[in-house]
Amino acid sequence: MDPFEPAIIAFVCNWCTYTAADLAGTSRLSYPKNIRLIRVMCTGMVDPQYVIKAFLEGADGVLISGCHPGDCHYINGNYKARRRVKLLKEILPRFGIDSRRLRLTWIGASDGIQFAGIMGDLVAQTRELGPALPDLKMVI
């Protein structure tokens, strides 16, 4: 039997985290291939329904990552994201999903090394937790 490889969805801010991912790539830093980036203009645009839908369709982990607090290009989007993630962490157990599977990070545009490190840590942590909903499998 093949070892478990988690499917992870990452909602990333266009201005900071996505740019850090691009920097990691151009710097030839490696990070796990089982992360799918979804670029959003701001983490404040990530509706909680998107996160729940990702889990219900087979994601084993979800990351929301954007600009550092106070540096949002849309003024308060990252504060909205922080409030929503706090609420989601309270709601997810009702769906049978461990709240540790959802992570919020702040990664600046020049933090390519930090981006690669966080992605590696996220995959390792999710691998230890095992499949989120064993009956579902996301095709990545």
N, C-alpha and C positions, 0 to 999 in steps of 0.2 A: 504494500500500500504506500502511495506517495505521501510524503510529509505535508501537513496542512500549510497552505500558503493563503494568507488572508487577502481579501479584496477590499481595498480602501478607497474611498471617495474623498477628495480634498477640494473644498470650496475656497478658492484663493483670490485675494484682492488683486485687481489689475495693476495697481500702482506700486505695491510693495512686495507681497509674497510672490506673485507671478514673476516679477522682475528678478527677485532673488533666485527663483527656480531657473530662469533664463541664465543668470550669472553662474549658477552652479553648473549648468550644461556647457556654457562657453568656457568655463574653467576646467572642464573635464572631470568634475567631481561626480562620483557615482552615488546613486541612491536607489533603493529597491524599485523594481519595475512594476510591482503590483499596486501602485498608487496611480489613480486617475485624477488628473487635475481638471477642475471645472473653474474657468476664469469668470469672475463676477466683477463688476465695476467697484463694488464695495461690499465688505462683509455685512454691513447693515442691510443689504438686499437679500441675504440668505433667509428665506422664509423657513420657519420650523417644519413646515410640511415637507420641504425638500429633504431635510435630514431624516425624518421618519420614513419617508418614501424610499430613501436610499437603503435604510436598514431592512424595510419590509420586502425590498426587491433583491436582497442578498448581500449587501455590503456588510463586512465584518467590523469595519471601523469607519468613522467619519471625522475629518479634520476641517475646522474653519480657521483660516489664518489670514491676517491682514496687517495693516499699519499699526504701529505702536499707539497707545492712547495719547491723544493730544496731537498726533501727526496725520489724522485722517484727512484725505483730500476733500471729503464731503462733510467735514467738521465733526459730526458726532456718530458716524456710522459704526465705528468700532465699539462705542459704548452701547449702541443698540444690540450689536452682536453679542456682547458680553452678557447683557440682561437676558437675551433669548437663550443663550447656552445654559445659563443658570437655571432657567425654567425647564429647558429640555432635559437637563440632568435629573430633575425631579420627576418628569413625566415618563422618560424612557423605561424605567422599571415596570411601569404598568403594561408595557408591550412585551415584557420579558427580556428586555435588553439591558445589559449591564451599563451603567452610566460611564464607566471608565472607557468605553468604546468611542465616546465623543470627546474630542479635544479641541481647545481653543488656544491658538498661539499668536504671538505678535512677531512677525519677521520683517525687518526693514529691507528696502531695495538692495542695499549693499551687503546683505548677510547671506551670501550664497553658501558659505561653509556651514553656517547655522542651519540653513534650510536642509542641506543634505544630512546633517546630524539628526535633526528632528524627525525627518522621514525614516531614517534607519531605526531610531528609538520607537517610533510609532508602530512600525511593522513588527519589531521584536515584541513589544508589549501586546499587540493584538494577536500575534502567533501564540503567546503564552495563554491568552484567554480562550483560544480555540474559536470555533465557528460561532457567530452571533446567534443565528437561527439555523440549527443543523439541517432542517428540512429544505432550506433554500440554498441555492448556489448561484452566485452572480457570475456571469461570463464576462471576463475582462480580456 
